[in-house]
Amino acid sequence: MNDLQIKGDWNQTKGSIKQAWGDLTDDDVTAIEGRRDRLVGAIQKRYGVAQEEAERQVDHWMGKA
């Protein structure tokens, strides 16, 4: 799954993101708007992890790991 696929399936993807990262608020998910960089930033902010760790989590979630 790439960034464009996330954007294209955004309404379906929102639920999957909330399931994977339950601490993200509805406002966080809305602000992400299907953009990987915004998802990484939201994970960093809510979970207090480094950018590299947030990127690793997103890559794993996207099936790239």
Secondary structure, 3 states (H helix, E strand, C coil): CCHHHHHHCHHHHHHHHHHHCCCCCHHHHHHHCCCHHHHHHHHHHHHCCCHHHHHHHHHHHCCCC
